[in-house]
Structure formats: structure tokens, C-alpha cells
Amino acid sequence: MSSTSAPPSDAGAPPPVARKRPLPGERREQILRALATLLEQPGAERITTAVLAKHLQVSEAALYRHFASKAQMFEGLIAFIEDSLFTLANQIQARETDPAQQIARLLALVLQFAQKNPGMCRVMVGDALILEHERLSARINQLWDRLESLLRQSHKGMAEARGSLTPTVDAQAGASLAVSVLLGRLQRFVRTGFQRLPTEHLDASVQQLLR
């Protein structure tokens, strides 16, 4: 009786790669990165959860398994901005002894961060938060208040080093002006479709502010 030939062996073939499902924390990061990417599109309209889900190729229900609302997604972006800026800002003030250099480096930090992250720049100036929950705008205002407070400390140190008779007043005026410049440059960056860079003529502009 003739023997039946055995089927070809798969022993030498690599095992099939199982598709790994992202962990909850990883999926949250994916969602936030996707939201930031969509915000980078010049002239982008209000981003809905439907648009975000389509971009990620998941259902809207999948988004809500990780975030209770779209506002919570924006809060995640704001938290990232806060952590990124203030971790470095506090290091600058701790390590740099010259108040003028503190100010210069703080200004550069904010402008360079916004330039590197156009979508988050839209969040920082409030452009992306129009028609969103009002608590988001309040939190962004708090971010700018914190930045102004840091700048005020450095401006006061600079005024005292220069022998000012009114260092507190000078510090308030200097910090207010610095924040206005930062906001103006970031808003222009957004308004021009990310064409006019926030760091344009950065060194020369900072020197003007520090006179």
C-alpha cells in the first residue's frame, strides 16, 4: 500500500506575530498625539470626537474608554504643556544666576516649544479652545499667570541689580510686556498658518526687551 505524503513542515517558518493591543496608558498617549497632530493643520476647524476617532481608525466609544470627554483630552494636552514648560523653567531659574539671562532663556523656552509643537501652540493661545468647555480657557489663563509670575521674579532681580528705586513696579511692567510679546508671537504663528516663526529675530528681540 502506498504511503500518503506528509504535508510540508512549517517548523522553519517564523511564528505569526500577534498584534499587540496598546496598554491603556499607551492608548491615552496615542489619542493625545493624534489630537495635537490634527491641531497642526493650518486653518483646522473645530475637531470633533468623530474626526479624531476616524483619524485613529477607532470608534468614538473607544475614545471614551480612556477619556470621559473631549474637554478631558484637551486637559491632557494642557498638562503636557505645563509639565514641559515649568520643569525646564524651574531648572533655568535654579541654575542661572543672572536675572537677565533667566529672562532670555525663559522667553526662548516658550517660543521654541511653541514652534516645535504647532498644535499645542494653538492650545496655548486659546485658538483651539473656542467653543470648548470654559474651564479649559481658565486653565490656560492660569498657565500664562504662572509664566508671568516667573518672569516677574527675574525682572525684579534684574531691576535690583541695576539699582532701580522701584524694582517691584519695574518687575510688574517688564513681566507684563514679556508675556504680551510671547502671546503676540504665538498668535501670529497661528494666524499665518505657522509660517511666521515665533523665534524670528529672537536674540535681537530679547535684547530690545532687556534694555
C-alpha positions as CSV (number, residue, x, y, z in Angstrom):
1,M,0.0,0.0,0.0
2,S,1.5,3.3,-1.0
3,S,2.0,5.8,1.8
4,T,0.4,9.2,1.8
5,S,2.9,12.0,1.5
6,A,3.1,14.2,4.6
7,P,2.2,17.9,4.4
8,P,5.1,20.3,4.2
9,S,6.5,21.2,7.6
10,D,6.3,24.7,9.0
11,A,9.0,24.1,11.6
12,G,11.4,26.5,9.9
13,A,8.9,29.3,9.4
14,P,8.8,32.2,11.9
15,P,5.8,32.2,14.2
16,P,3.0,34.6,13.3
17,V,3.3,37.9,15.0
18,A,0.4,38.6,17.3
19,R,-0.9,42.1,17.1
20,K,-0.3,43.7,20.4
21,R,-3.1,45.8,21.8
22,P,-1.8,49.1,23.3
23,L,-2.0,49.3,27.1
24,P,-4.5,51.9,28.5
25,G,-1.7,54.4,29.1
26,E,-0.3,54.0,25.6
27,R,-3.7,54.4,24.1
28,R,-4.2,57.6,26.0
29,E,-0.9,58.9,24.6
30,Q,-1.9,57.9,21.1
31,I,-5.2,59.9,21.4
32,L,-3.4,63.0,22.7
33,R,-0.8,62.8,20.0
34,A,-3.5,62.4,17.4
35,L,-5.3,65.4,18.7
36,A,-2.2,67.5,18.7
37,T,-1.5,66.4,15.1
38,L,-4.9,67.4,13.9
39,L,-4.5,70.8,15.5
40,E,-1.3,71.3,13.5
41,Q,-3.3,71.5,10.3
42,P,-3.4,75.3,9.4
43,G,-6.9,76.6,9.4
44,A,-8.2,73.4,11.0
45,E,-11.9,73.7,12.1
46,R,-13.2,72.5,15.4
47,I,-12.1,69.0,16.0
48,T,-14.9,66.6,16.9
49,T,-14.5,63.2,18.6
50,A,-15.8,61.7,15.3
51,V,-12.9,63.3,13.4
52,L,-10.5,62.2,16.0
53,A,-11.8,58.6,16.0
54,K,-11.6,58.5,12.2
55,H,-8.0,59.7,12.3
56,L,-7.2,56.9,14.8
57,Q,-9.3,54.3,13.0
58,V,-11.2,53.5,16.1
59,S,-14.8,54.1,17.3
60,E,-15.8,57.1,19.3
61,A,-16.7,54.7,22.1
62,A,-13.1,53.6,22.2
63,L,-12.1,57.2,22.9
64,Y,-14.5,57.5,25.8
65,R,-13.0,54.4,27.4
66,H,-9.9,56.5,28.0
67,F,-11.3,60.0,28.4
68,A,-14.6,61.0,29.9
69,S,-15.0,63.9,27.5
70,K,-13.2,65.8,24.8
71,A,-12.5,68.5,27.4
72,Q,-10.6,65.9,29.3
73,M,-8.5,65.2,26.2
74,F,-7.6,68.9,26.0
75,E,-6.8,68.9,29.7
76,G,-4.3,66.2,28.9
77,L,-2.6,68.4,26.3
78,I,-2.5,71.3,28.7
79,A,-1.0,69.1,31.4
80,F,1.7,68.1,28.9
81,I,2.4,71.8,28.1
82,E,2.6,72.7,31.8
83,D,4.9,69.8,32.6
84,S,7.2,70.6,29.7
85,L,7.5,74.3,30.3
86,F,7.6,74.6,34.0
87,T,10.0,71.7,34.6
88,L,12.6,73.5,32.4
89,A,11.6,76.9,33.6
90,N,12.3,76.0,37.2
91,Q,15.6,74.5,36.2
92,I,16.6,77.7,34.4
93,Q,15.8,79.8,37.5
94,A,17.6,77.4,39.8
95,R,20.8,77.2,37.7
96,E,21.1,80.6,36.1
97,T,22.2,83.3,38.5
98,D,22.0,86.2,36.1
99,P,18.4,87.5,36.1
100,A,18.7,88.9,32.5
101,Q,19.8,85.5,31.3
102,Q,16.9,83.9,33.1
103,I,14.5,86.1,31.2
104,A,16.2,85.5,27.9
105,R,16.2,81.7,28.4
106,L,12.6,81.7,29.6
107,L,11.4,83.6,26.6
108,A,13.4,81.3,24.3
109,L,11.9,78.3,26.0
110,V,8.3,79.2,25.4
111,L,8.9,80.3,21.8
112,Q,10.9,77.3,20.9
113,F,8.4,74.9,22.5
114,A,5.5,76.5,20.6
115,Q,7.4,76.5,17.3
116,K,8.2,72.8,17.8
117,N,4.6,71.9,18.7
118,P,2.3,74.0,16.4
119,G,-0.8,72.1,17.5
120,M,-0.1,72.8,21.2
121,C,0.7,76.5,20.3
122,R,-3.0,76.7,19.2
123,V,-4.0,75.5,22.6
124,M,-1.6,78.0,24.4
125,V,-3.2,81.0,22.6
126,G,-6.7,79.7,23.1
127,D,-7.4,79.3,19.4
128,A,-8.1,75.6,19.7
129,L,-10.3,76.1,22.7
130,I,-13.0,78.3,21.1
131,L,-16.4,76.7,21.7
132,E,-14.9,74.2,24.1
133,H,-15.5,74.0,27.8
134,E,-14.8,77.3,29.6
135,R,-12.7,75.6,32.2
136,L,-10.1,75.0,29.5
137,S,-9.6,78.7,28.9
138,A,-9.4,79.3,32.6
139,R,-6.6,76.7,32.9
140,I,-4.7,78.2,30.0
141,N,-5.0,81.6,31.7
142,Q,-3.5,80.1,34.8
143,L,-0.6,78.8,32.7
144,W,0.1,82.3,31.5
145,D,-0.2,83.7,35.0
146,R,2.4,81.2,36.2
147,L,4.7,82.2,33.4
148,E,4.3,85.9,34.2
149,S,5.0,85.2,37.9
150,L,8.3,83.5,37.0
151,L,9.2,86.4,34.7
152,R,8.3,88.9,37.4
153,Q,10.8,87.3,39.8
154,S,13.6,87.5,37.2
155,H,12.6,91.1,36.3
156,K,12.7,92.1,39.9
157,G,16.2,90.6,40.3
158,M,17.3,92.5,37.2
159,A,15.9,95.8,38.4
160,E,17.5,95.4,41.8
161,A,20.9,94.6,40.2
162,R,20.6,97.7,38.1
163,G,19.9,99.8,41.2
164,S,16.2,100.6,40.5
165,L,14.4,102.6,43.2
166,T,11.1,100.8,42.2
167,P,12.1,97.2,41.5
168,T,8.6,95.8,42.1
169,V,6.9,98.2,39.7
170,D,9.6,97.6,37.1
171,A,9.2,93.9,37.5
172,Q,5.4,94.1,37.0
173,A,5.8,96.2,33.9
174,G,8.6,94.1,32.5
175,A,6.9,90.7,33.0
176,S,3.6,92.1,31.6
177,L,5.4,93.3,28.5
178,A,7.3,90.0,28.1
179,V,4.1,87.9,28.2
180,S,2.5,90.3,25.7
181,V,5.3,89.7,23.3
182,L,5.1,85.9,23.8
183,L,1.4,85.9,23.2
184,G,1.7,88.2,20.2
185,R,4.4,86.0,18.5
186,L,2.4,82.8,19.2
187,Q,-0.8,84.3,17.8
188,R,1.0,85.5,14.7
189,F,2.4,82.0,14.3
190,V,-1.1,80.5,14.3
191,R,-2.7,83.3,12.3
192,T,-0.2,82.9,9.4
193,G,-0.7,79.2,9.2
194,F,2.6,78.5,11.1
195,Q,4.6,80.5,8.5
196,R,5.9,83.4,10.7
197,L,8.1,81.6,13.2
198,P,7.9,82.6,16.9
199,T,11.7,82.6,17.2
200,E,12.1,85.1,14.3
201,H,14.9,87.5,15.2
202,L,14.8,86.0,18.7
203,D,18.2,87.3,20.1
204,A,17.8,90.8,18.8
205,S,14.2,91.0,20.1
206,V,15.2,89.8,23.5
207,Q,17.9,92.3,23.7
208,Q,15.4,95.1,23.0
209,L,13.2,93.8,25.8
210,L,16.1,93.7,28.3
211,R,17.3,97.3,27.7
